[in-house]
Amino acid sequence: MMDFNEDTTLKEVLEFSKGEDVLLKYNVPCLGCPMAQMEMADLTLKDICSAYRIDLRNLLIDLNLATQNAIEK
């Protein structure tokens, strides 16, 4: 099970099957950004949330719940 934290990269989140769904819920603009495509391995959740004023704590809760739910199924 992946344990998402503030240092998790965008690339790592997108490797998780439900990762994109959670990011879309928070309107993370990086998903459609050409620059982010080149920086995915370096962009952390902390960086993204800070830049776009996204609630990091709630994002992490949702990502970790999604991984837990995926395992339970």
C-alpha positions in Angstrom: 0.0 0.0 0.0 1.3 3.4 -0.9 1.4 5.9 2.0 1.1 9.3 0.4 2.7 12.2 2.2 3.8 15.8 1.4 6.9 14.6 -0.3 5.1 12.2 -2.6 5.7 13.3 -6.2 3.0 13.9 -8.9 4.4 10.9 -10.8 3.9 8.6 -7.8 0.3 9.7 -7.4 -0.5 9.2 -11.0 1.0 5.6 -10.8 -1.8 4.8 -8.4 -5.0 3.9 -10.3 -7.3 6.3 -8.3 -4.7 9.0 -8.0 -5.9 11.1 -10.9 -9.5 10.9 -9.7 -8.5 12.4 -6.3 -6.4 15.1 -7.9 -9.3 16.0 -10.2 -11.5 16.4 -7.1 -9.1 19.1 -5.9 -8.9 20.7 -9.3 -5.1 20.2 -9.5 -4.1 22.1 -12.6 -0.9 20.2 -13.1 -2.7 17.4 -14.9 -3.2 19.4 -18.0 0.0 21.5 -17.8 2.7 20.7 -20.4 5.4 21.9 -18.0 4.2 19.6 -15.2 4.5 16.7 -17.6 8.3 17.3 -17.7 8.6 17.9 -13.9 6.3 15.1 -12.6 9.2 13.3 -10.9 10.2 16.4 -9.0 6.8 18.1 -8.2 5.8 17.1 -4.7 2.3 17.3 -3.3 3.5 20.0 -0.9 4.8 22.1 -3.8 1.6 21.7 -5.7 -0.7 22.5 -2.8 1.4 25.5 -1.8 1.4 26.9 -5.3 -2.3 26.5 -5.9 -3.6 26.9 -2.3 -5.0 23.4 -2.1 -5.6 21.9 1.3 -2.7 19.5 1.6 -4.0 17.7 4.7 -7.4 16.9 3.1 -5.7 15.9 -0.2 -3.5 13.4 1.7 -6.4 12.0 3.6 -8.4 11.4 0.4 -5.4 9.8 -1.3 -4.6 7.5 1.6 -8.3 6.6 2.0 -8.5 5.8 -1.8 -5.5 3.4 -1.4 -7.0 1.8 1.6 -10.3 1.3 -0.2 -8.6 -0.1 -3.3 -6.9 -2.8 -1.1 -10.1 -3.7 0.7 -11.9 -4.5 -2.5 
